[in-house]
Amino acid sequence: MPRAPAAGRFTYVRLRSWRSISIRRGILRPGVQPSGRPPGSPGWYSHWRIGFMRSHAAKRGPSGARSLRPRARNRNRTMHWREVTMQMRLNTANALALSLLTLASAAGLAADPDYPTRPIRIICPYPPGGSTDPTARQLGQWLSEKFGQPVVIDNRPGAGSTLGHALGAQATPDGYNLLLGTSGGLVTGPAFGTKVSYNPVKDFTAIGLAVDVPFLLIIHPAVAAKSVKELIDLAKAQPGKITFGSPGMGTPNHLGMELLKSLGKANFVHVPYKGGGPALVDLMAGRIHALFGGIPYAGPALSAGKAKVIAVGHPTRTKFFPDVPAVAETLPGFTNTTWYGLLGPVGVPKHVVNKINAEMKVALANPEFRKQLEALGLDPVYSTPQQLQDRIRSELARWTKVIKEAGIGAS
């Protein structure tokens, strides 16, 4: 056991903080109390060693002897080399622990070469019915058969599809939580200024496009127009008289009207509804003049003869209405087509993305698979992950510009 310092030279203290101890004769910094441990008692040596280590910091006089004059407090003093060493060890240990946790998490996500080994969930941001739910179920059934694992469709409607998209963005990025993303939740909603808890570009991993949903421009049979040009001329001749319905502000249907208004320099009046059903009912009753809607949505009105289609919002003519011209034939640059695709939260391993995308490519080229989607008025279309990512970026920029020029947006 080392010798104790000379009596009266040191006061033994209990360590509260490395920076709070000043071992001087009768001098203790605030918050430090005497240990009360006599030399030779358990724990005494460690207290004495601390006291000895710190005692060297006392100022020395000309003769080299330690001065008994109390040293002025300096909160910015240079730490003793032992303190520096200890702090460096603590920092290194903390950094190493954090690195190991990060590597373990990454390894846990990537170390699944036999993916999938358990059920997969596909979040559908709309309720059963319509065209999103059957699209998700068709994809889920195909993946389940090819992967040999159940695929569960989790319908999470609400907030104009942004609720389901938010859940998809917040899910674990392991490839077992996928999202059937839509242009409404990824493009038009955020572009319109709808408050969302996710970034449509940064918070998702694009996997692949699944279908395009061409919009039709339909009007009431009593409207004296047989083409886009005639409808625009009618609106110019009767400013503020031609009404356009939509399922709500900021929907793709609404923004299609705004783009038509901007490119055609026509003065249409927007009439927003709480859903597509009421808007279609009023169109058939003649209370509004026109609207944009998908083929599954507009089909019943067309079949009943209570509406007529004069153009399609797709960039080119669609196989479903080959004799109906595209709006872009009259107004170059016009596009109003919604779409659905598979995405995951940001961070899905690349080999998982490639595996799912490869199966989507096979499915979307399969005649029977395509036939089932086309029966819903959907146009199956394959894309690479990068192509889907590029579409989100480009359409987000385009619709943001349209909304800004139209002077509209969420309040």
C-alpha positions as CSV (number, residue, x, y, z in Angstrom):
1,M,0.0,0.0,0.0
2,P,1.4,3.4,-0.9
3,R,2.3,5.8,1.8
4,A,-0.3,8.4,2.7
5,P,0.6,12.0,2.2
6,A,2.0,14.0,5.0
7,A,-0.6,14.8,7.7
8,G,-2.3,18.1,7.2
9,R,-1.3,18.4,3.5
10,F,-4.3,16.8,2.0
11,T,-8.0,16.4,2.7
12,Y,-9.5,13.1,1.5
13,V,-12.7,13.6,-0.5
14,R,-15.4,11.5,-2.1
15,L,-15.3,11.9,-5.9
16,R,-18.4,13.6,-7.2
17,S,-17.0,14.9,-10.5
18,W,-13.5,15.0,-12.0
19,R,-13.7,18.7,-12.4
20,S,-15.1,19.5,-9.0
21,I,-12.2,18.5,-6.9
22,S,-9.5,20.8,-5.7
23,I,-7.3,19.2,-3.1
24,R,-5.8,21.9,-1.0
25,R,-5.4,22.3,2.6
26,G,-8.8,23.0,3.9
27,I,-10.1,24.0,0.4
28,L,-13.0,22.1,-1.1
29,R,-15.0,23.3,-4.1
30,P,-18.7,23.7,-3.6
31,G,-20.5,20.3,-3.7
32,V,-17.5,18.3,-2.5
33,Q,-17.7,16.7,0.9
34,P,-14.9,15.0,3.0
35,S,-15.0,11.3,2.5
36,G,-14.5,10.6,6.2
37,R,-12.5,7.5,5.4
38,P,-9.3,7.2,7.5
39,P,-6.1,5.9,5.8
40,G,-6.1,2.2,5.5
41,S,-9.9,1.8,5.4
42,P,-11.7,0.2,2.4
43,G,-11.7,2.6,-0.5
44,W,-9.2,4.9,1.1
45,Y,-6.4,4.3,-1.4
46,S,-8.5,5.2,-4.3
47,H,-9.6,8.5,-2.6
48,W,-6.0,9.2,-1.7
49,R,-4.8,8.5,-5.2
50,I,-7.3,10.9,-6.6
51,G,-6.1,13.5,-4.1
52,F,-2.5,12.8,-5.0
53,M,-3.2,13.0,-8.7
54,R,-5.0,16.3,-8.4
55,S,-2.7,17.9,-5.9
56,H,0.0,18.4,-8.5
57,A,-2.1,21.2,-10.1
58,A,-1.4,23.5,-7.1
59,K,0.8,26.4,-8.1
60,R,4.4,26.2,-7.1
61,G,6.5,28.9,-5.7
62,P,9.9,30.1,-6.8
63,S,11.6,27.4,-4.8
64,G,9.5,24.7,-6.4
65,A,7.5,24.1,-3.2
66,R,3.7,24.0,-3.5
67,S,2.2,27.3,-2.5
68,L,-0.6,27.2,0.1
69,R,-2.3,30.2,-1.6
70,P,-5.6,29.0,-3.0
71,R,-5.7,28.9,-6.8
72,A,-8.2,31.1,-8.5
73,R,-11.1,29.2,-10.0
74,N,-10.9,28.8,-13.7
75,R,-13.8,27.0,-15.4
76,N,-11.9,27.0,-18.7
77,R,-8.7,25.5,-17.3
78,T,-6.8,22.9,-19.3
79,M,-7.7,19.4,-18.2
80,H,-5.0,17.2,-16.7
81,W,-3.6,14.6,-19.0
82,R,-5.2,11.8,-17.0
83,E,-8.6,13.5,-17.3
84,V,-8.1,13.9,-21.1
85,T,-7.1,10.2,-21.3
86,M,-10.2,9.1,-19.4
87,Q,-12.5,11.3,-21.5
88,M,-11.0,10.0,-24.7
89,R,-11.6,6.4,-23.6
90,L,-15.2,7.2,-22.8
91,N,-15.7,8.9,-26.2
92,T,-14.1,6.0,-27.9
93,A,-16.2,3.5,-26.1
94,N,-19.4,5.4,-26.8
95,A,-18.5,5.7,-30.5
96,L,-17.6,2.0,-30.7
97,A,-20.9,1.0,-29.1
98,L,-22.9,3.3,-31.5
99,S,-21.0,1.8,-34.5
100,L,-21.7,-1.7,-33.4
101,L,-25.4,-1.0,-33.0
102,T,-25.6,0.6,-36.4
103,L,-23.7,-2.3,-38.0
104,A,-25.9,-4.7,-36.3
105,S,-29.1,-3.0,-37.5
106,A,-27.7,-2.8,-41.1
107,A,-26.7,-6.5,-40.9
108,G,-30.1,-7.4,-39.6
109,L,-31.8,-5.8,-42.6
110,A,-29.4,-7.0,-45.2
111,A,-28.7,-10.5,-43.9
112,D,-31.8,-12.0,-45.5
113,P,-30.5,-13.7,-48.7
114,D,-33.5,-16.0,-48.7
115,Y,-36.1,-13.2,-48.7
116,P,-38.9,-13.6,-48.1
117,T,-39.0,-15.9,-45.1
118,R,-42.3,-14.6,-43.6
119,P,-45.5,-12.9,-44.6
120,I,-45.4,-9.6,-46.5
121,R,-47.8,-6.6,-45.9
122,I,-48.9,-4.3,-48.7
123,I,-50.5,-1.1,-47.4
124,C,-53.3,0.2,-49.6
125,P,-54.1,3.8,-48.9
126,Y,-57.8,3.4,-50.0
127,P,-60.7,1.3,-48.8
128,P,-61.8,-1.9,-50.6
129,G,-63.5,-1.1,-53.9
130,G,-62.4,1.3,-56.7
131,S,-59.3,0.3,-58.5
132,T,-56.5,0.6,-55.9
133,D,-57.6,-2.3,-53.8
134,P,-57.9,-4.9,-56.6
135,T,-54.6,-3.7,-58.0
136,A,-52.9,-4.4,-54.6
137,R,-54.6,-7.8,-54.4
138,Q,-53.6,-8.8,-57.9
139,L,-50.0,-7.9,-57.1
140,G,-50.2,-9.6,-53.7
141,Q,-51.5,-12.8,-55.1
142,W,-48.8,-13.0,-57.7
143,L,-46.0,-12.3,-55.3
144,S,-47.5,-14.8,-52.8
145,E,-47.5,-17.5,-55.4
146,K,-44.0,-16.8,-56.6
147,F,-42.4,-16.2,-53.2
148,G,-44.3,-19.0,-51.3
149,Q,-45.3,-16.6,-48.5
150,P,-48.6,-15.0,-47.6
151,V,-49.1,-11.4,-48.8
152,V,-51.6,-9.4,-46.6
153,I,-53.4,-6.3,-48.0
154,D,-53.7,-3.7,-45.2
155,N,-56.3,-1.1,-46.2
156,R,-55.5,2.2,-44.5
157,P,-57.7,4.9,-46.0
158,G,-58.0,8.5,-44.8
159,A,-56.8,12.0,-45.3
160,G,-57.0,11.8,-49.1
161,S,-54.7,8.7,-49.1
162,T,-51.9,10.5,-47.2
163,L,-52.6,8.5,-44.0
164,G,-51.7,5.2,-45.7
165,H,-48.6,6.8,-47.3
166,A,-47.5,8.1,-44.0
167,L,-47.7,4.6,-42.5
168,G,-45.7,3.3,-45.4
169,A,-43.0,5.8,-44.9
170,Q,-42.7,5.0,-41.2
171,A,-42.6,1.2,-41.6
172,T,-39.6,-0.9,-41.0
173,P,-37.4,-1.0,-44.2
174,D,-36.9,-4.8,-44.3
175,G,-38.9,-5.6,-47.4
176,Y,-41.9,-7.0,-45.4
177,N,-43.7,-3.7,-45.4
178,L,-44.7,-2.4,-48.8
179,L,-47.0,0.4,-50.0
180,L,-49.2,0.7,-53.1
181,G,-48.3,4.3,-53.7
182,T,-50.5,6.6,-55.8
183,S,-50.0,9.8,-57.6
184,G,-52.5,11.4,-55.3
185,G,-50.5,10.7,-52.2
186,L,-47.1,11.1,-53.7
187,V,-47.5,14.0,-56.1
188,T,-50.7,16.0,-56.3
189,G,-51.5,16.1,-52.6
190,P,-48.0,17.3,-51.5
191,A,-47.8,19.7,-54.5
192,F,-51.1,21.2,-53.5
193,G,-49.8,21.9,-50.1
194,T,-51.7,19.2,-48.2
195,K,-49.9,18.7,-44.8
196,V,-48.1,15.4,-44.8
197,S,-45.7,13.8,-42.4
198,Y,-43.4,12.5,-45.2
199,N,-41.3,13.7,-48.1
200,P,-42.5,11.9,-51.2
201,V,-39.0,12.0,-52.8
202,K,-36.8,11.2,-49.8
203,D,-38.9,9.0,-47.5
204,F,-39.6,6.1,-49.9
205,T,-37.7,3.4,-51.8
206,A,-39.2,3.1,-55.3
207,I,-39.7,-0.5,-56.4
208,G,-41.7,-0.3,-59.6
209,L,-44.7,1.2,-61.4
210,A,-47.8,-1.1,-61.7
211,V,-50.5,0.6,-63.6
212,D,-51.6,3.9,-65.3
213,V,-55.2,5.0,-64.7
214,P,-56.1,7.2,-67.7
215,F,-58.5,10.0,-67.0
216,L,-61.4,10.8,-69.2
217,L,-62.8,14.2,-69.9
218,I,-66.5,13.7,-69.8
219,I,-69.3,16.2,-70.2
220,H,-73.1,16.2,-69.9
221,P,-74.8,15.3,-73.1
222,A,-76.5,18.7,-73.2
223,V,-73.2,20.6,-73.4
224,A,-72.8,21.9,-77.0
225,A,-69.2,20.6,-77.5
226,K,-67.8,17.5,-79.2
227,S,-64.1,18.2,-78.6
228,V,-61.7,19.9,-76.3
229,K,-61.4,22.9,-78.7
230,E,-65.1,23.3,-78.8
231,L,-65.3,23.1,-75.0
232,I,-62.6,25.8,-74.6
233,D,-64.3,28.0,-77.1
234,L,-67.6,27.6,-75.3
235,A,-65.9,28.6,-72.0
236,K,-64.3,31.7,-73.6
237,A,-67.7,32.7,-75.1
238,Q,-69.4,32.3,-71.7
239,P,-66.8,33.3,-69.1
240,G,-67.6,31.9,-65.6
241,K,-70.5,29.8,-66.9
242,I,-68.9,26.3,-67.6
243,T,-68.5,24.4,-64.4
244,F,-66.1,21.6,-63.6
245,G,-66.7,19.1,-60.8
246,S,-64.1,17.2,-58.8
247,P,-63.9,14.9,-55.8
248,G,-62.2,17.7,-53.9
249,M,-59.6,20.5,-53.8
250,G,-56.2,19.3,-54.8
251,T,-57.3,15.9,-56.3
252,P,-55.8,14.8,-59.6
253,N,-59.3,15.5,-61.1
254,H,-59.2,19.1,-59.9
255,L,-55.7,19.7,-61.0
256,G,-56.5,18.3,-64.5
257,M,-59.1,21.0,-64.8
258,E,-56.7,23.7,-63.7
259,L,-54.1,22.5,-66.2
260,L,-56.7,22.6,-69.0
261,K,-57.7,26.1,-67.9
262,S,-54.1,27.2,-67.9
263,L,-53.1,25.8,-71.3
264,G,-56.4,26.6,-73.0
265,K,-56.7,30.2,-71.5
266,A,-60.3,29.4,-70.6
267,N,-62.3,30.4,-67.6
268,F,-63.8,27.3,-66.1
269,V,-65.4,27.3,-62.6
270,H,-64.4,24.6,-60.2
271,V,-67.1,22.9,-58.1
272,P,-65.5,20.7,-55.4
273,Y,-67.4,17.8,-53.9
274,K,-66.8,15.6,-50.9
275,G,-66.0,12.6,-53.0
276,G,-66.3,11.5,-56.6
277,G,-69.7,9.9,-56.3
278,P,-71.7,13.1,-55.6
279,A,-69.8,14.9,-58.4
280,L,-70.7,12.2,-60.9
281,V,-74.4,12.2,-59.8
282,D,-74.6,16.0,-60.4
283,L,-72.9,15.6,-63.8
284,M,-75.5,13.1,-64.9
285,A,-78.3,15.3,-63.5
286,G,-76.9,18.3,-65.5
287,R,-76.0,20.4,-62.4
288,I,-72.4,20.7,-63.6
289,H,-71.0,20.5,-67.1
290,A,-67.8,18.5,-67.0
291,L,-65.2,16.6,-65.0
292,F,-62.1,14.4,-65.2
293,G,-62.4,10.8,-64.0
294,G,-60.9,7.4,-64.3
295,I,-62.4,4.7,-66.6
296,P,-63.8,2.6,-63.7
297,Y,-65.3,5.8,-62.2
298,A,-66.9,7.2,-65.4
299,G,-67.9,3.9,-67.0
300,P,-71.4,3.6,-65.5
301,A,-72.4,7.1,-66.6
302,L,-71.1,6.5,-70.1
303,S,-72.9,3.1,-70.3
304,A,-76.1,4.7,-69.2
305,G,-75.8,7.5,-71.8
306,K,-75.9,10.2,-69.2
307,A,-72.4,11.4,-70.0
308,K,-70.2,11.5,-73.1
309,V,-66.4,11.4,-73.3
310,I,-64.6,13.9,-75.6
311,A,-61.0,13.3,-74.7
312,V,-58.6,11.3,-72.6
313,G,-56.0,12.8,-70.2
314,H,-53.4,10.3,-71.1
315,P,-50.5,11.6,-73.2
316,T,-51.6,9.3,-76.0
317,R,-54.9,7.6,-77.0
318,T,-55.8,4.6,-74.9
319,K,-56.7,1.2,-76.0
320,F,-60.0,1.4,-74.1
321,F,-61.2,4.3,-76.2
322,P,-59.0,4.2,-79.3
323,D,-61.3,6.6,-81.3
324,V,-61.2,9.3,-78.6
325,P,-58.4,11.8,-79.0
326,A,-56.0,12.8,-76.2
327,V,-56.2,16.3,-74.8
328,A,-52.5,16.6,-75.7
329,E,-53.5,16.5,-79.4
330,T,-55.2,19.9,-78.9
331,L,-53.0,21.2,-76.1
332,P,-49.5,19.8,-76.3
333,G,-48.0,19.0,-73.0
334,F,-51.2,18.1,-71.3
335,T,-51.1,15.0,-69.1
336,N,-53.6,14.0,-66.5
337,T,-53.2,10.3,-65.7
338,T,-53.0,8.9,-62.2
339,W,-51.0,5.8,-61.5
340,Y,-50.1,3.2,-58.8
341,G,-46.8,1.6,-58.0
342,L,-45.0,-0.4,-55.3
343,L,-42.7,1.4,-52.8
344,G,-41.2,0.7,-49.5
345,P,-39.8,3.0,-46.7
346,V,-36.4,4.5,-47.3
347,G,-33.6,2.0,-46.7
348,V,-35.1,-1.2,-48.1
349,P,-32.1,-3.5,-49.1
350,K,-31.3,-3.3,-52.8
351,H,-31.4,-7.0,-53.4
352,V,-35.0,-7.1,-52.0
353,V,-36.0,-4.2,-54.3
354,N,-34.5,-6.0,-57.3
355,K,-36.2,-9.3,-56.4
356,I,-39.7,-7.7,-56.1
357,N,-39.2,-5.6,-59.3
358,A,-38.1,-8.7,-61.3
359,E,-41.4,-10.4,-60.3
360,M,-43.4,-7.3,-61.2
361,K,-41.8,-7.3,-64.6
362,V,-42.8,-10.9,-65.2
363,A,-46.4,-10.3,-63.9
364,L,-47.0,-7.2,-66.0
365,A,-45.9,-9.1,-69.1
366,N,-48.2,-12.0,-68.3
367,P,-51.3,-12.0,-70.6
368,E,-53.7,-13.3,-67.9
369,F,-52.4,-10.9,-65.3
370,R,-52.8,-8.0,-67.7
371,K,-56.3,-9.0,-68.7
372,Q,-57.5,-8.9,-65.1
373,L,-56.2,-5.4,-64.6
374,E,-57.5,-4.2,-68.0
375,A,-60.9,-5.4,-67.0
376,L,-60.9,-2.7,-64.4
377,G,-60.0,0.0,-66.9
378,L,-56.3,0.0,-65.8
379,D,-53.3,0.1,-68.1
380,P,-50.5,-2.3,-66.8
381,V,-47.1,-0.7,-67.2
382,Y,-43.7,-1.8,-66.0
383,S,-40.9,0.5,-64.8
384,T,-37.5,0.1,-63.1
385,P,-37.1,1.6,-59.6
386,Q,-35.3,4.6,-61.0
387,Q,-38.0,5.3,-63.6
388,L,-40.6,5.4,-60.9
389,Q,-38.4,7.7,-58.7
390,D,-37.9,10.0,-61.7
391,R,-41.7,10.1,-62.4
392,I,-42.4,11.1,-58.8
393,R,-39.8,13.9,-59.1
394,S,-40.9,15.2,-62.5
395,E,-44.7,15.1,-61.8
396,L,-44.2,16.8,-58.4
397,A,-42.3,19.7,-60.1
398,R,-44.9,19.9,-62.9
399,W,-48.0,20.0,-60.6
400,T,-46.3,22.4,-58.2
401,K,-45.8,24.8,-61.1
402,V,-49.5,24.3,-62.3
403,I,-50.8,25.0,-58.8
404,K,-48.5,28.1,-58.4
405,E,-49.6,29.6,-61.7
406,A,-53.3,28.9,-60.9
407,G,-52.9,30.7,-57.6
408,I,-54.5,27.8,-55.7
409,G,-53.3,25.6,-52.8
410,A,-54.2,24.4,-49.4
411,S,-54.9,27.2,-46.9
